[in-house]
Amino acid sequence: MKLVFMGTPDFSVPALGALIEAGHEILAVYSQPPRPAGRGQKERPSPVHAFAQEQGLDVRTPVSFRDESVIAEFAALEADAAVVVAYGLILPVSALEAPRLGCLNIHASLLPRWRGAAPIQRAIEAGDSESGVCIMQMEQGLDTGPVLLERRCPITAETTASSLHDALSELGGAAVVDALEQLGRGEIRAVTQAEEGITYAHKLEKAEGLLDWRQTAAELDRKQRALTPWPGVQFLHKGQRIKVLKVRVLDEAPQAEAGTVLDLPGVPLAVACGSGALVLETLQRPGKGPMEIAAFVNGYAFERGEMLPLPEDA
């Protein structure tokens, strides 16, 4: 097919690569404009922009799709379809209807669960046992369009936001190639999303990262895996925010008030939670590198029995 690709972050790159490998003609690639980045704040193209340039593709970076001239240029491509993956700009109805087969979106959840901005992180945080990708026919609503195809993958006790991001990124590329093939043969049927089970994956906020020891150890473990690398999770100690990079749940733990540093044989640092305890295995102080806990506590003391502050004490 003759396709337009629209995407911006790393998550989108495998899908573009899969479409090229499948032999589709990429008429143009749309990505968000270059942004200042790094110490020198020099403008840097998005991952999709950089990859598309390496492939010799035409890259377009409009600031928005509200400009009629931008929509006209998009429509003039006369694409069979547009594939949209974490593009980041809102497309008006006139743009959604411009390609012959419309615009297809790769969404990183099993719709209608986790519509919205952060489906990968919210699925882990909520304790979902699986995630996946949906190839959706785009319409005006937020991730409300009919689903053409879905692919599933498990979420385990070791799944992190980074590992699920990478798995779904690859899965999405393979899935959209399958969907386009079936669509071209007229062998695919769009299924309206169910009215039941709708949830929204609200945008991640930096303030969410502060650990509340009153939650269960299992909840805090999921939070750590969901919110790393961004916004990251931290706890307060002596006025510092200490970043938590790796944890382990201890279901059988002595009864103690939530936030108490426990005295456990062979465990350098464990904290009582609302239920169970959280063993902290890798930490990072401000301005320092990550350290495994045995080395960390050699140069930074925690008193057994002391209380770690709660978020309202921040």
HELIX and SHEET records of a PDB file:
HELIX    1   1 ASP A   10  SER A   12  5                                   3    
HELIX    2   2 VAL A   13  GLU A   21  1                                   9    
HELIX    3   3 PRO A   47  GLU A   54  1                                   8    
HELIX    4   4 GLU A   68  ALA A   76  1                                   9    
HELIX    5   5 VAL A   93  LEU A   96  1                                   4    
HELIX    6   6 PRO A  119  ALA A  126  1                                   8    
HELIX    7   7 ALA A  161  GLY A  184  1                                  24    
HELIX    8   8 LYS A  206  GLY A  209  5                                   4    
HELIX    9   9 ALA A  217  LEU A  227  1                                  11    
HELIX   10  10 ILE A  293  GLY A  299  1                                   7    
HELIX   11  11 PRO A  311  ASP A  313  5                                   3    
SHEET    1   A 7 VAL A  59  ARG A  60  0                                        
SHEET    2   A 7 GLU A  25  TYR A  30  1                                        
SHEET    3   A 7 LYS A   2  GLY A   7  1                                        
SHEET    4   A 7 ALA A  81  VAL A  85  1                                        
SHEET    5   A 7 CYS A 103  HIS A 107  1                                        
SHEET    6   A 7 GLU A 130  GLN A 137 -1                                        
SHEET    7   A 7 VAL A 147  PRO A 154 -1                                        
SHEET    1   B 2 ARG A  35  ALA A  37  0                                        
SHEET    2   B 2 LYS A  42  ARG A  44 -1                                        
SHEET    1   C 2 ARG A 115  GLY A 116  0                                        
SHEET    2   C 2 TYR A 200  ALA A 201  1                                        
SHEET    1   D 4 VAL A 233  HIS A 237  0                                        
SHEET    2   D 4 GLN A 240  LEU A 250 -1                                        
SHEET    3   D 4 ALA A 277  GLN A 284 -1                                        
SHEET    4   D 4 ALA A 270  ALA A 272 -1                                        
SHEET    1   E 4 VAL A 233  HIS A 237  0                                        
SHEET    2   E 4 GLN A 240  LEU A 250 -1                                        
SHEET    3   E 4 ALA A 277  GLN A 284 -1                                        
SHEET    4   E 4 MET A 291  GLU A 292 -1                                        
END                                                                             
